[in-house]
Amino acid sequence: MTNHHQPASTPSGPPPTPRQQRYLRQLAIQRGVTFVVPTTRAEASRAIDALKRRKPEPFADRSREIRAVQRDMACNRGDDARVLHDVETEGYGRTATWKRDDS
């Protein structure tokens, strides 16, 4: 019997070093971008090179954005997308279902 839960591809090389991972996170924050977590040292190196070629985001923009997100989180903004349990749903866990409006 075959194993249907095998990963699509296996990494071909050693995993990225902790130093590469820290540097990659630092560069991504400075550039104001996200990245896909690399699975090999070679992928991490390519991602680092690509981020180094990007222009850093101005510090004032980064700090303004961070303050705005912190303020929104403190004021519970953005909670409109939150599901209201016991108002919109019935049950718990995998047995939870949406309540029906029978009116």
C-alpha positions in Angstrom: 0.0 0.0 0.0 1.3 3.4 -0.9 1.7 6.3 1.6 -0.5 9.1 0.3 0.7 11.6 2.9 4.3 12.0 1.7 5.5 15.5 1.2 5.4 16.8 -2.3 9.1 17.3 -2.5 11.9 16.6 -0.1 14.6 19.2 0.5 17.8 18.5 -1.3 20.4 19.9 1.0 21.1 20.8 4.6 18.5 23.0 6.4 19.2 26.8 6.7 21.4 27.8 9.6 20.0 29.8 12.5 22.2 32.7 11.4 20.7 32.7 7.9 17.2 32.6 9.3 17.8 35.5 11.7 19.4 37.6 8.9 16.5 36.7 6.5 13.9 37.9 9.1 15.9 41.1 9.8 16.2 41.9 6.1 12.5 41.2 5.5 11.5 43.6 8.4 13.8 46.3 7.0 12.4 45.9 3.5 8.8 45.7 4.7 8.1 42.4 3.0 7.2 38.8 3.8 9.0 35.7 2.6 8.5 32.0 2.3 10.5 30.1 4.9 13.4 28.4 3.1 13.9 24.6 3.5 17.6 24.5 2.5 20.7 26.6 2.9 20.8 27.3 -0.8 17.2 28.6 -0.8 18.0 30.8 2.2 21.0 32.2 0.5 19.0 33.1 -2.7 16.3 34.7 -0.6 18.9 36.8 1.3 20.5 37.9 -1.9 17.1 38.9 -3.3 16.3 40.9 -0.2 19.7 42.6 -0.2 19.0 43.9 -3.7 15.7 45.5 -2.5 15.7 49.1 -1.2 15.0 49.3 2.6 11.7 50.8 3.6 12.2 54.2 5.4 12.3 53.8 9.1 9.6 56.4 9.7 7.2 54.3 7.5 8.0 51.1 9.4 7.5 52.7 12.8 4.3 54.4 11.7 2.9 51.1 10.4 3.9 49.3 13.6 2.2 51.9 15.8 -1.0 51.8 13.7 -1.2 48.0 14.0 -0.5 48.2 17.8 -3.2 50.9 18.1 -5.7 48.8 16.1 -5.0 45.7 18.2 -5.4 47.6 21.4 -8.8 49.0 20.3 -10.0 45.6 19.0 -10.4 47.0 15.5 -10.7 44.5 12.7 -12.9 42.2 14.8 -15.8 42.4 12.4 -14.5 39.3 10.7 -14.6 37.4 14.0 -17.1 34.6 14.4 -19.5 35.2 17.3 -19.7 31.9 19.1 -23.1 30.9 20.5 -24.6 33.7 18.3 -23.6 32.5 14.8 -22.5 28.9 15.6 -23.8 25.8 17.4 -21.7 23.0 18.8 -18.0 22.8 19.5 -14.9 21.7 17.6 -15.5 19.5 14.6 -19.2 19.2 15.3 -19.7 23.0 15.2 -22.2 24.2 12.5 -23.6 27.6 11.5 -26.9 28.5 13.1 -29.8 28.7 10.6 -32.0 31.6 10.5 -35.5 29.9 10.4 -37.4 33.2 10.3 
